[in-house]
Amino acid sequence: MAISWPAKITDKGGIRWQFHHFIDIAPTLLEVTGIPAPVMVDGIGQKPIEGVSMAYTFDKVNANAPSLHHTQYFEMVGVQGLYNDGWMLSADPIRAPWQLTTTAVTDPAIAFKFELFDLSKDWTQNTDVSAANPKKMEEMKNLMFGEFAKYQVLPLDASASTRFVAPRPSQAAGRRVFNYSGSTVSIPGGNQPELLNTSYTITADSDVPQGGSDGVIVSEGGRFNGWALYPLKSKPVYTYNMLDLKRTRWEGTEPLAPGKHTIEYDFKYNGLGEGTLAYNNLSGIGKGSRGP
């Protein structure tokens, strides 16, 4: 990364080789601005900020000082790694990078290829030195899994796409009733109701203003898949987007009058399924079918 601070950094064009990570940016900004890390936010106690300030590297006299960031774990899309004081352990899933649809591996301990690199001599990670350093290899493995346990990375698996579809942990697992109220919120995918291939009912209490109403009541997904219940020019609408291949739409025939209303979308799954949009004490409005 490049850091510019003309008022404080006088070593223009200087290069620093200390190891640092993305999580060090916030501690750096807090230190140089003199702002303490928050202990409470909106009455909620905060976890300590993980990371090490890079501000000590700004002074030219510290250009070659040892890094203050000693250990850093990595885990993304099944690929794992650990940096520790000049050593790098890499653990790649035993599959081709483009094989993203493989199922979860029941024993992750045998699902990875482990490699060890001495960054003090090989910062490009070109030469695997694990065979020549078995004790160091074992030490790095143990340290990596210790970091995984410390920072709630476990449990592990070597899959990729399966993790995108079913994020973990999920607060929605096993629940069949969800109640939402108050201001607009965004809910992570793993904590939303799972409405694929099942029957469900969405009921919304709506208060229509005098000028009419437009806007989303509740939705999940976006351009490529998902659904939404919303009024459009005061007419209730439910839209289901199947992978952007087919969009099925239920729309009421009459606009909602100003005042309080209950809008209900009821879907019965039978392999494909049929939905009904009801409001104003009328049923069967906008009746139609969609894919699974």
Backbone torsions as a table, in degrees:
resi	resn	phi	psi	omega
1	MET	NA	161.4	177.4
2	ALA	-113.2	134.5	-179.9
3	ILE	-124.3	127.5	178.7
4	SER	-125.6	127.3	177.6
5	TRP	-152.4	77.2	-172.4
6	PRO	-53.2	-31.9	-177.6
7	ALA	-72.2	-20.5	-175.6
8	LYS	-125.3	-33.7	-178.4
9	ILE	-94.6	109.9	-177.2
10	THR	-95.5	-14.9	-178.5
11	ASP	-84.2	69.3	-177.0
12	LYS	-61.7	129.2	-179.0
13	GLY	80.8	2.6	-179.8
14	GLY	-66.7	152.8	-178.9
15	ILE	-118.7	136.6	177.1
16	ARG	-119.3	140.7	-175.3
17	TRP	-112.6	3.1	179.4
18	GLN	-63.7	145.3	176.3
19	PHE	-73.9	129.6	171.5
20	HIS	-145.3	170.0	-172.2
21	HIS	-136.2	164.7	-179.4
22	PHE	-53.0	-35.2	-176.9
23	ILE	-69.9	-6.7	179.2
24	ASP	-85.2	-8.9	-176.7
25	ILE	-67.3	-47.6	-179.4
26	ALA	-61.4	-48.0	177.1
27	PRO	-59.8	-33.2	177.7
28	THR	-65.1	-47.4	-179.7
29	LEU	-63.8	-38.8	178.6
30	LEU	-64.3	-41.0	-178.7
31	GLU	-67.5	-47.1	-174.4
32	VAL	-72.6	-23.2	178.1
33	THR	-92.4	-11.1	-179.1
34	GLY	73.7	21.5	-179.6
35	ILE	-96.2	123.3	178.2
36	PRO	-71.6	148.0	176.1
37	ALA	-64.0	136.6	-177.1
38	PRO	-67.0	138.6	175.9
39	VAL	-91.6	-35.0	179.2
40	MET	-131.8	141.6	173.4
41	VAL	-133.7	117.2	-178.4
42	ASP	53.4	39.1	177.7
43	GLY	79.4	5.8	-178.7
44	ILE	-109.4	124.4	178.7
45	GLY	-63.7	136.4	-176.4
46	GLN	-98.7	144.6	173.0
47	LYS	-72.4	153.4	177.1
48	PRO	-59.6	142.0	177.3
49	ILE	-72.0	124.4	-179.3
50	GLU	-89.1	128.6	-177.9
51	GLY	143.9	167.5	-177.0
52	VAL	-128.1	133.0	179.7
53	SER	-64.2	140.3	176.6
54	MET	-95.2	3.7	-173.7
55	ALA	-60.7	-29.5	-179.7
56	TYR	-63.0	-21.4	-179.6
57	THR	-81.0	-10.2	-176.5
58	PHE	-66.7	-34.1	-179.3
59	ASP	-78.4	132.7	-176.2
60	LYS	-60.2	-29.7	-178.3
61	VAL	-66.5	-18.1	179.0
62	ASN	-102.2	16.5	-176.1
63	ALA	-56.9	-33.9	-178.2
64	ASN	-113.5	17.9	178.5
65	ALA	-67.5	148.1	177.6
66	PRO	-60.1	146.3	179.6
67	SER	-65.2	139.8	175.4
68	LEU	-86.6	-6.7	176.0
69	HIS	-97.8	100.0	-170.7
70	HIS	-87.6	-38.1	-172.3
71	THR	-135.8	137.6	177.9
72	GLN	-150.3	124.3	175.8
73	TYR	-89.7	160.1	175.6
74	PHE	-136.1	142.8	173.9
75	GLU	-161.3	118.9	178.5
76	MET	-156.5	128.1	178.3
77	VAL	51.2	39.9	177.5
78	GLY	87.1	-16.7	179.8
79	VAL	-84.2	133.7	-174.9
80	GLN	-123.7	163.6	176.5
81	GLY	-173.9	165.2	177.1
82	LEU	-148.3	130.2	170.7
83	TYR	-102.5	136.8	175.5
84	ASN	-152.3	107.3	175.0
85	ASP	44.4	54.8	173.1
86	GLY	93.7	-4.7	177.5
87	TRP	-110.7	146.9	178.8
88	MET	-130.3	123.1	174.6
89	LEU	-103.3	126.8	178.4
90	SER	-117.0	137.8	179.2
91	ALA	-132.3	104.0	-179.1
92	ASP	-101.1	137.2	175.5
93	PRO	-58.0	143.1	179.4
94	ILE	-81.3	76.4	176.2
95	ARG	-163.6	158.9	176.7
96	ALA	-68.7	146.5	-177.5
97	PRO	-56.2	-27.7	-177.6
98	TRP	-88.6	-3.7	178.9
99	GLN	-87.0	78.2	-173.9
100	LEU	-92.7	-8.3	-175.5
101	THR	-98.8	8.7	178.5
102	THR	-64.7	148.4	-179.4
103	THR	-75.7	166.3	179.0
104	ALA	-61.8	142.3	179.7
105	VAL	-90.6	127.5	-175.4
106	THR	-69.6	-27.9	179.3
107	ASP	-123.1	86.4	-176.3
108	PRO	-60.2	-22.1	-177.3
109	ALA	-61.8	-25.3	-178.7
110	ILE	-108.8	8.9	-172.9
111	ALA	-100.0	6.6	-174.8
112	PHE	-129.8	149.2	172.2
113	LYS	-98.8	117.9	-177.2
114	PHE	-96.0	135.0	176.8
115	GLU	-133.7	151.2	-178.0
116	LEU	-126.3	135.6	-178.6
117	PHE	-130.5	139.0	175.7
118	ASP	-96.4	97.6	-174.1
119	LEU	-68.2	-19.0	178.0
120	SER	-67.9	-22.0	179.5
121	LYS	-117.7	-17.0	-171.9
122	ASP	-146.2	71.4	-174.9
123	TRP	-71.7	-13.2	176.7
124	THR	-86.1	-2.2	180.0
125	GLN	56.6	53.3	-178.3
126	ASN	-94.7	-32.7	-172.4
127	THR	-117.0	117.4	177.5
128	ASP	-76.9	119.9	-177.8
129	VAL	-111.4	21.5	-177.0
130	SER	-64.0	-38.8	-178.3
131	ALA	-63.2	-33.5	-178.3
132	ALA	-86.5	-8.0	-177.4
133	ASN	-135.8	62.0	-175.7
134	PRO	-63.0	-36.9	179.7
135	LYS	-67.0	-41.8	178.2
136	LYS	-65.6	-37.2	178.5
137	MET	-60.4	-46.9	-179.1
138	GLU	-66.5	-39.1	178.0
139	GLU	-61.8	-42.7	-179.3
140	MET	-68.0	-38.4	177.1
141	LYS	-60.5	-48.3	-178.7
142	ASN	-62.6	-40.1	179.8
143	LEU	-67.0	-39.4	-179.9
144	MET	-62.6	-46.8	-179.3
145	PHE	-70.4	-26.8	173.0
146	GLY	-65.4	-40.9	176.3
147	GLU	-66.8	-38.7	177.5
148	PHE	-59.5	-42.6	179.7
149	ALA	-68.1	-39.7	-177.8
150	LYS	-65.0	-38.1	-173.6
151	TYR	-108.5	24.9	172.8
152	GLN	57.5	40.9	176.0
153	VAL	-85.1	-30.6	-179.0
154	LEU	-71.2	153.1	1.7
155	PRO	-80.3	155.8	-178.3
156	LEU	-104.4	155.3	163.0
157	ASP	-151.6	171.4	-174.7
158	ALA	-103.3	13.5	-178.2
159	SER	-84.1	172.8	-179.9
160	ALA	-128.9	-73.7	-174.0
161	SER	-63.2	-31.8	179.7
162	THR	-62.6	-28.4	179.7
163	ARG	-76.9	-28.2	177.3
164	PHE	-69.7	-40.0	-176.4
165	VAL	-71.7	-39.0	-175.8
166	ALA	-126.8	81.4	179.1
167	PRO	-60.4	149.7	178.3
168	ARG	-129.9	146.6	-7.9
169	PRO	-74.4	161.6	-178.6
170	SER	-120.8	123.4	176.0
171	GLN	-79.9	-7.3	179.7
172	ALA	-91.7	-12.5	-174.8
173	ALA	-59.0	126.1	176.9
174	GLY	83.0	-7.9	-179.1
175	ARG	-88.3	147.3	-179.3
176	ARG	-124.3	-9.7	179.4
177	VAL	-129.4	130.0	179.6
178	PHE	-129.2	127.9	178.9
179	ASN	-117.4	127.6	179.6
180	TYR	-124.2	140.7	178.3
181	SER	-154.9	167.8	175.8
182	GLY	88.1	-152.2	-174.4
183	SER	-75.6	167.7	-178.7
184	THR	-64.6	134.0	178.1
185	VAL	-133.7	157.4	174.6
186	SER	-112.8	127.7	-174.9
187	ILE	-112.8	128.5	177.9
188	PRO	-57.1	148.7	-175.2
189	GLY	-53.6	-39.9	-177.5
190	GLY	-69.0	-13.4	-179.1
191	ASN	-108.4	6.3	178.1
192	GLN	-89.5	158.8	175.8
193	PRO	-61.1	139.6	178.8
194	GLU	-93.2	108.5	-173.0
195	LEU	-108.6	11.3	179.4
196	LEU	-77.4	132.2	173.4
197	ASN	53.3	48.4	178.6
198	THR	-156.0	158.8	173.1
199	SER	-82.9	147.1	179.6
200	TYR	-160.7	162.1	177.2
201	THR	-132.8	134.6	175.4
202	ILE	-115.5	122.2	179.8
203	THR	-121.3	129.0	-177.0
204	ALA	-130.5	131.7	171.8
205	ASP	-91.1	125.8	-174.5
206	SER	-128.7	138.9	177.3
207	ASP	-115.8	105.0	-175.1
208	VAL	-83.9	126.0	178.2
209	PRO	-74.5	173.0	-177.3
210	GLN	-61.3	-34.4	-178.0
211	GLY	-82.3	4.4	-177.1
212	GLY	92.8	176.8	-175.2
213	SER	-138.6	143.2	172.4
214	ASP	-143.6	147.0	176.7
215	GLY	129.9	161.1	-174.3
216	VAL	-78.8	132.7	172.8
217	ILE	-86.3	-51.0	178.3
218	VAL	-153.3	144.2	-179.3
219	SER	-155.2	162.2	174.5
220	GLU	-146.6	135.9	178.7
221	GLY	94.1	-152.5	-176.2
222	GLY	-172.0	-133.2	-172.5
223	ARG	-61.6	-40.2	-170.1
224	PHE	-95.9	-17.7	174.7
225	ASN	-170.2	158.8	175.9
226	GLY	133.8	-167.4	-176.6
227	TRP	-151.4	163.1	178.2
228	ALA	-156.1	142.5	173.0
229	LEU	-114.8	124.8	-173.2
230	TYR	-160.7	154.8	170.6
231	PRO	-90.8	137.8	176.2
232	LEU	-126.3	112.7	-172.7
233	LYS	54.3	40.4	177.3
234	SER	72.5	-0.1	174.8
235	LYS	-91.6	127.5	177.7
236	PRO	-64.3	138.9	-179.9
237	VAL	-137.2	138.8	170.3
238	TYR	-124.8	125.3	-179.2
239	THR	-121.1	133.9	175.8
240	TYR	-118.1	125.0	-177.4
241	ASN	-108.1	110.0	-179.5
242	MET	-96.3	91.1	174.6
243	LEU	57.0	25.2	-178.3
244	ASP	62.3	13.9	176.0
245	LEU	-92.2	-34.0	-179.8
246	LYS	-147.0	132.7	176.9
247	ARG	-118.1	118.6	179.5
248	THR	-104.4	137.3	-171.2
249	ARG	-132.6	130.4	171.1
250	TRP	-109.8	129.2	-179.2
251	GLU	-136.4	134.2	179.0
252	GLY	-68.3	154.0	-178.9
253	THR	-87.6	-22.8	-177.0
254	GLU	-121.4	138.1	176.6
255	PRO	-70.9	153.5	177.2
256	LEU	-76.0	131.9	176.4
257	ALA	-75.6	156.4	176.3
258	PRO	-54.8	139.4	-179.1
259	GLY	127.1	-170.4	-175.2
260	LYS	-88.0	138.9	-180.0
261	HIS	-142.8	156.8	170.8
262	THR	-116.1	122.3	-179.7
263	ILE	-109.9	133.2	-178.5
264	GLU	-133.4	131.4	171.5
265	TYR	-114.9	124.7	-176.7
266	ASP	-121.2	124.4	-177.8
267	PHE	-120.2	128.8	178.0
268	LYS	-111.1	119.5	-177.1
269	TYR	-91.6	129.3	177.8
270	ASN	-142.6	35.3	-175.4
271	GLY	108.7	-47.5	170.0
272	LEU	-114.8	-70.3	172.9
273	GLY	119.3	155.9	179.0
274	GLU	-137.9	135.8	-177.8
275	GLY	-118.7	155.0	178.5
276	THR	-132.4	132.7	176.9
277	LEU	-107.6	124.3	-176.1
278	ALA	-129.0	145.2	176.8
279	TYR	-167.1	168.4	-179.7
280	ASN	52.9	33.0	-179.4
281	ASN	62.9	18.1	176.3
282	LEU	-108.9	141.0	178.1
283	SER	-117.5	159.6	178.0
284	GLY	83.4	4.0	179.5
285	ILE	-70.5	128.1	177.0
286	GLY	68.5	32.8	-179.3
287	LYS	-66.3	136.5	-179.5
288	GLY	-170.3	175.4	-177.2
289	SER	-120.4	157.9	176.4
290	ARG	-146.4	173.1	176.9
291	GLY	-74.2	178.9	-177.1
292	PRO	-67.7	NA	NA
